[in-house]
Amino acid sequence: MKWTRAVHHLTDLVEKVSEMPGTHFRFEVVELWVFGDLLGAPRDLEHIDVALVVDLPVDEVPWLTEPLGAEHWANASRVSRNPVMPFWRSAQAPVWNHRIERPALAWSKADGIAEETLVAVGDGTGELVRLPAPEPDELRKRLDDELALSLAALRHDNQVYTDRRWSPGKLTPYADALWRTTTGYLDLLDALAR
């Protein structure tokens, strides 16, 4: 997609999130961060990366998983119909990690739309509004914390899948949850090995 279209998708999402009532969902999105290629120089992109920070405990939002109700939220916000790659994060932990590198806050429930970020992204000067990079020890600690959380979630989702394996009803939601948790755990292991 063209750069201007990508910026339009981000702006549209920020506006939708700022207008969405939190009472219709099991959680509330309290911050929206942009990261990745959209913070660089203007060029064609395949998708835009956003981190959606929710008011849930960290153990309900392990790395690369979706909180319960995320699909409904994505449909209501049109994330599911646009070239947007959402990464769900808990408000009780830092938004950044090895993949969400130096994000820029685009919206928060507390302060509203971060116009400076949207202008910088549109101008191709997103570098000016990004968070500073963490120190290597700080990043390592963050990854260790996320890995421990991810392992606990993997054990839990594996047990839920095992318990439901031969029960009546669809297994797909449990298999999908286990797949997401496994993918997150392996991604963190690979990041720590580098």
Kinemage of the C-alpha trace (Angstrom):
@kinemage 1
@onewidth
@group {chain A} dominant
@subgroup {mainchain}
@vectorlist {calphas} color= white
{ca met a 1} P 0.000 0.000 0.000
{ca lys a 2} L 1.092 3.550 -0.605
{ca trp a 3} L 2.528 5.581 2.290
{ca thr a 4} L -0.397 8.028 2.303
{ca arg a 5} L -2.852 5.123 2.521
{ca ala a 6} L -0.919 3.601 5.433
{ca val a 7} L -1.003 6.953 7.264
{ca his a 8} L -4.737 7.164 6.531
{ca his a 9} L -5.285 3.701 8.070
{ca leu a 10} L -3.377 4.717 11.210
{ca thr a 11} L -5.259 8.004 11.540
{ca asp a 12} L -8.582 6.272 10.969
{ca leu a 13} L -7.773 3.645 13.607
{ca val a 14} L -6.707 6.287 16.137
{ca glu a 15} L -9.973 8.156 15.597
{ca lys a 16} L -12.040 4.981 15.920
{ca val a 17} L -10.254 3.922 19.107
{ca ser a 18} L -10.737 7.363 20.635
{ca glu a 19} L -14.502 7.109 20.020
{ca met a 20} L -15.039 3.488 21.098
{ca pro a 21} L -16.791 2.966 24.414
{ca gly a 22} L -14.949 0.573 26.697
{ca thr a 23} L -18.121 -0.874 28.184
{ca his a 24} L -18.972 -3.084 25.190
{ca phe a 25} L -15.935 -5.313 25.582
{ca arg a 26} L -14.331 -7.461 28.275
{ca phe a 27} L -11.386 -5.061 28.268
{ca glu a 28} L -10.667 -1.475 27.347
{ca val a 29} L -7.923 -0.310 25.005
{ca val a 30} L -6.137 2.453 26.929
{ca glu a 31} L -3.241 3.196 24.564
{ca leu a 32} L -2.391 2.750 20.906
{ca trp a 33} L 1.271 2.771 19.863
{ca val a 34} L 2.668 2.661 16.342
{ca phe a 35} L 5.996 0.999 15.535
{ca gly a 36} L 7.917 -0.574 12.713
{ca asp a 37} L 8.168 0.647 9.140
{ca leu a 38} L 5.563 3.396 9.536
{ca leu a 39} L 8.026 5.278 11.764
{ca gly a 40} L 10.637 5.331 9.015
{ca ala a 41} L 10.995 7.096 5.703
{ca pro a 42} L 7.962 7.166 3.366
{ca arg a 43} L 7.706 4.091 1.161
{ca asp a 44} L 5.192 1.429 0.164
{ca leu a 45} L 4.188 -0.898 3.028
{ca glu a 46} L 2.429 -4.241 3.270
{ca his a 47} L 0.809 -3.437 6.631
{ca ile a 48} L 1.116 -1.184 9.654
{ca asp a 49} L 2.135 -2.421 13.091
{ca val a 50} L 0.330 -1.186 16.188
{ca ala a 51} L 0.473 -2.134 19.847
{ca leu a 52} L -2.893 -2.065 21.575
{ca val a 53} L -2.504 -1.654 25.315
{ca val a 54} L -5.409 -3.029 27.325
{ca asp a 55} L -6.471 -2.718 30.948
{ca leu a 56} L -5.861 -6.398 31.708
{ca pro a 57} L -3.256 -8.096 33.915
{ca val a 58} L -0.063 -9.200 32.183
{ca asp a 59} L -0.916 -12.881 32.575
{ca glu a 60} L -4.012 -12.361 30.414
{ca val a 61} L -1.990 -10.885 27.537
{ca pro a 62} L 1.128 -13.028 26.983
{ca trp a 63} L 3.299 -12.182 23.981
{ca leu a 64} L 1.602 -12.742 20.576
{ca thr a 65} L -1.707 -13.802 22.103
{ca glu a 66} L -5.090 -12.122 21.939
{ca pro a 67} L -7.173 -11.347 24.996
{ca leu a 68} L -10.653 -12.816 25.188
{ca gly a 69} L -12.878 -10.580 23.058
{ca ala a 70} L -10.067 -9.311 20.790
{ca glu a 71} L -11.756 -10.594 17.639
{ca his a 72} L -14.968 -8.724 18.493
{ca trp a 73} L -12.957 -5.564 19.227
{ca ala a 74} L -11.014 -5.926 15.951
{ca asn a 75} L -14.266 -6.206 14.009
{ca ala a 76} L -15.802 -3.180 15.743
{ca ser a 77} L -12.695 -1.049 15.139
{ca arg a 78} L -12.227 -2.329 11.553
{ca val a 79} L -8.720 -3.590 12.377
{ca ser a 80} L -9.737 -6.978 10.976
{ca arg a 81} L -10.656 -5.429 7.596
{ca asn a 82} L -7.612 -3.206 7.153
{ca pro a 83} L -3.890 -3.933 6.668
{ca val a 84} L -3.194 -3.485 10.385
{ca met a 85} L -1.119 -5.942 12.412
{ca pro a 86} L -2.192 -5.592 16.071
{ca phe a 87} L 0.003 -6.674 18.968
{ca trp a 88} L -1.884 -6.864 22.268
{ca arg a 89} L -0.136 -5.655 25.424
{ca ser a 90} L -1.043 -5.194 29.076
{ca ala a 91} L -1.079 -1.748 30.661
{ca gln a 92} L 0.678 -3.305 33.660
{ca ala a 93} L 3.960 -3.842 31.769
{ca pro a 94} L 6.069 -1.869 29.293
{ca val a 95} L 4.696 -1.835 25.762
{ca trp a 96} L 8.118 -2.326 24.156
{ca asn a 97} L 10.135 -5.511 23.681
{ca his a 98} L 12.411 -7.055 21.019
{ca arg a 99} L 9.786 -6.642 18.257
{ca ile a 100} L 8.038 -3.501 19.432
{ca glu a 101} L 11.186 -1.427 19.104
{ca arg a 102} L 11.038 2.227 20.073
{ca pro a 103} L 7.295 2.701 19.500
{ca ala a 104} L 5.553 6.074 19.357
{ca leu a 105} L 2.372 6.780 21.290
{ca ala a 106} L -0.459 7.660 18.879
{ca trp a 107} L -3.367 7.757 21.349
{ca ser a 108} L -4.069 7.267 25.034
{ca lys a 109} L -7.257 7.278 27.050
{ca ala a 110} L -5.626 9.743 29.451
{ca asp a 111} L -4.378 12.299 26.907
{ca gly a 112} L -6.301 11.623 23.696
{ca ile a 113} L -4.826 11.717 20.199
{ca ala a 114} L -1.102 12.428 20.006
{ca glu a 115} L -1.265 14.869 17.100
{ca glu a 116} L 2.510 15.321 17.102
{ca thr a 117} L 2.946 11.603 16.406
{ca leu a 118} L 0.415 11.554 13.582
{ca val a 119} L 2.009 14.607 11.949
{ca ala a 120} L 5.509 13.099 12.283
{ca val a 121} L 4.361 9.782 10.817
{ca gly a 122} L 2.672 11.560 7.911
{ca asp a 123} L 5.807 13.590 7.234
{ca gly a 124} L 8.072 10.536 7.434
{ca thr a 125} L 9.815 11.904 10.532
{ca gly a 126} L 8.501 9.309 12.997
{ca glu a 127} L 12.021 8.917 14.358
{ca leu a 128} L 11.513 12.199 16.224
{ca val a 129} L 8.626 10.884 18.364
{ca arg a 130} L 9.868 7.379 19.199
{ca leu a 131} L 10.751 6.156 22.682
{ca pro a 132} L 14.464 5.861 23.387
{ca ala a 133} L 16.002 2.416 22.985
{ca pro a 134} L 16.368 0.380 26.188
{ca glu a 135} L 19.791 -0.559 27.492
{ca pro a 136} L 20.836 -4.147 26.638
{ca asp a 137} L 20.420 -5.289 30.273
{ca glu a 138} L 16.987 -3.674 30.447
{ca leu a 139} L 15.901 -5.426 27.238
{ca arg a 140} L 17.239 -8.764 28.519
{ca lys a 141} L 15.266 -8.379 31.763
{ca arg a 142} L 12.144 -7.502 29.786
{ca leu a 143} L 12.529 -10.601 27.612
{ca asp a 144} L 13.166 -12.805 30.662
{ca asp a 145} L 9.981 -11.496 32.278
{ca glu a 146} L 7.971 -12.058 29.116
{ca leu a 147} L 9.410 -15.556 28.657
{ca ala a 148} L 8.392 -16.586 32.196
{ca leu a 149} L 4.886 -15.255 31.604
{ca ser a 150} L 4.721 -16.944 28.204
{ca leu a 151} L 5.828 -20.312 29.627
{ca ala a 152} L 3.117 -20.163 32.300
{ca ala a 153} L 0.542 -19.343 29.611
{ca leu a 154} L 1.838 -22.165 27.409
{ca arg a 155} L 1.435 -24.674 30.222
{ca his a 156} L -2.064 -23.373 30.949
{ca asp a 157} L -3.228 -23.379 27.309
{ca asn a 158} L -1.736 -26.825 26.754
{ca gln a 159} L -3.712 -28.170 29.725
{ca val a 160} L -6.917 -26.504 28.526
{ca tyr a 161} L -6.404 -28.014 25.075
{ca thr a 162} L -5.686 -31.443 26.586
{ca asp a 163} L -8.797 -31.263 28.777
{ca arg a 164} L -10.979 -30.293 25.784
{ca arg a 165} L -9.326 -32.624 23.259
{ca trp a 166} L -11.972 -35.346 23.302
{ca ser a 167} L -14.895 -33.292 24.595
{ca pro a 168} L -17.882 -32.430 22.418
{ca gly a 169} L -17.774 -29.102 20.627
{ca lys a 170} L -15.299 -27.266 18.476
{ca leu a 171} L -11.643 -27.593 19.353
{ca thr a 172} L -10.515 -24.753 17.062
{ca pro a 173} L -10.640 -21.909 19.640
{ca tyr a 174} L -8.479 -23.930 22.044
{ca ala a 175} L -6.081 -25.024 19.311
{ca asp a 176} L -5.763 -21.451 18.052
{ca ala a 177} L -5.051 -20.157 21.556
{ca leu a 178} L -2.405 -22.855 22.060
{ca trp a 179} L -0.852 -22.030 18.663
{ca arg a 180} L -0.638 -18.295 19.496
{ca thr a 181} L 0.873 -18.965 22.909
{ca thr a 182} L 3.387 -21.420 21.456
{ca thr a 183} L 4.361 -18.953 18.724
{ca gly a 184} L 4.931 -16.212 21.313
{ca tyr a 185} L 7.006 -18.482 23.526
{ca leu a 186} L 9.207 -19.634 20.641
{ca asp a 187} L 9.634 -16.056 19.407
{ca leu a 188} L 10.877 -15.000 22.855
{ca leu a 189} L 13.236 -17.998 23.059
{ca asp a 190} L 14.708 -17.060 19.685
{ca ala a 191} L 15.107 -13.430 20.753
{ca leu a 192} L 16.957 -14.435 23.904
{ca ala a 193} L 19.241 -16.775 21.922
{ca arg a 194} L 20.377 -13.888 19.686
